[in-house]
Amino acid sequence: MQELGLNLPTVIILVVIAALAVLAIRRMTRRGLCDCGDHCEGGCSGCEGCAAAESMAAAMEKAAKGK
């Protein structure tokens, strides 16, 4: 079995990946999985109350039906 060698560039890449994962998890816990707050005025009251999320869901349903 080949030995796992950790050199400086490998460690730097692993640290960057870990930092980005932490930031992504932090954002999901604060904003939730519905990220319509960037598109709706007055913040996000959930995906049901967001016109941008509703239009995206309608477009996905239309594409799924093949129209």
C-alpha positions in Angstrom: 0.0 0.0 0.0 1.3 3.4 -0.9 2.0 5.8 1.9 -0.1 9.0 2.2 2.3 11.9 1.9 1.1 15.4 3.0 3.2 18.1 1.6 2.6 21.9 2.0 0.5 22.4 -1.2 -1.7 19.5 -0.3 -2.2 20.8 3.3 -3.1 24.3 1.9 -5.6 22.9 -0.5 -7.2 20.8 2.3 -7.4 23.9 4.5 -9.1 25.9 1.8 -11.6 23.2 1.1 -12.4 22.8 4.8 -12.8 26.6 5.1 -15.2 26.8 2.2 -17.2 23.9 3.6 -17.5 25.6 6.9 -18.7 28.8 5.2 -21.3 26.9 3.1 -22.7 25.1 6.2 -22.8 28.4 8.2 -24.7 30.1 5.3 -27.2 27.2 5.1 -27.8 27.2 8.9 -28.4 31.0 8.9 -30.5 31.3 5.7 -31.9 27.8 5.4 -32.1 25.9 2.2 -34.5 28.5 0.6 -32.2 31.3 -0.5 -34.8 33.6 -1.9 -33.8 36.4 0.3 -31.4 37.7 -2.4 -34.3 38.0 -4.9 -37.3 39.1 -2.8 -37.9 42.5 -1.4 -38.2 42.7 2.4 -36.4 39.5 3.0 -37.4 35.9 2.8 -40.5 34.6 4.6 -40.0 31.2 3.2 -40.1 29.7 -0.3 -44.0 29.8 -0.3 -44.0 33.6 0.1 -41.4 34.4 -2.5 -42.4 35.3 -6.1 -38.9 34.4 -7.4 -39.1 30.9 -5.9 -42.6 30.4 -7.2 -41.6 31.4 -10.7 -38.6 29.1 -10.6 -40.8 26.2 -9.4 -43.3 26.9 -12.2 -40.5 26.9 -14.8 -39.2 23.6 -13.5 -42.7 22.0 -13.6 -43.2 23.3 -17.1 -39.8 21.8 -18.2 -40.6 18.5 -16.5 -43.8 18.2 -18.4 -41.9 18.8 -21.7 -43.7 22.0 -22.8 
